[in-house]
Amino acid sequence: MWTVRKYVTSVEEVLHERGPALASPLRIGTAAVVVNNPYAGRYEADLMPGMEALNELGREVARRLLKALDAKPAEVEAYGKGAIVGADGEMEHGAMWHPSGGWGMRQVLGDTKAIVPAGKMIGAVGARLMMPLGHVNAAYVRSHFNTIGLSIDDAPRADEIVYALAMATGGRPHARLGGLAATEIKGEDGLR
């Protein structure tokens, strides 16, 4: 059902952000897969089979990203996901990634508690997707609210979808705006 055209992975290392050098670089990465859209150009009432068929792809993209980050699951502190649907698709085709990408990443990372924030859009070739990031165990950890962008020069074509995941090994460098600290997480409900 889903045919992969290509995978695209990117990792950046942040050494400082105008302040002192970080004790260890913050690594933020994205991994994306460009697939055909089997629903392009038509309305399909039942998208559940397509969504379920994406489950293994979600895990595969997460494994690729973790490897590119050169990190162990416990080292990932923030995550996000997103989709860019080509012009012949619809927003619901991007929404199929919510459980497949989100749960796939959570399975690869282990027992994370927080919901995986998401961004999705309809876009042309080269469109830039902005994916929100949040702490993996508590959504209210303000220091880990961040965003990372992703664009692919030749995707998505009108009949394709770009599904993407993002991970980071920490929060924003030099975060100092209060709120729940990562060291204060109780990890009971995915919020605090």
Helices and strands as residue ranges (DSSP letters): E 4-14, E 26-36, H 48-53, H 55-69, G 73-75, E 78-85, H 91-95, H 97-109, E 118-122, E 129-135, G 142-144, E 146-150, E 160-168, G 182-184
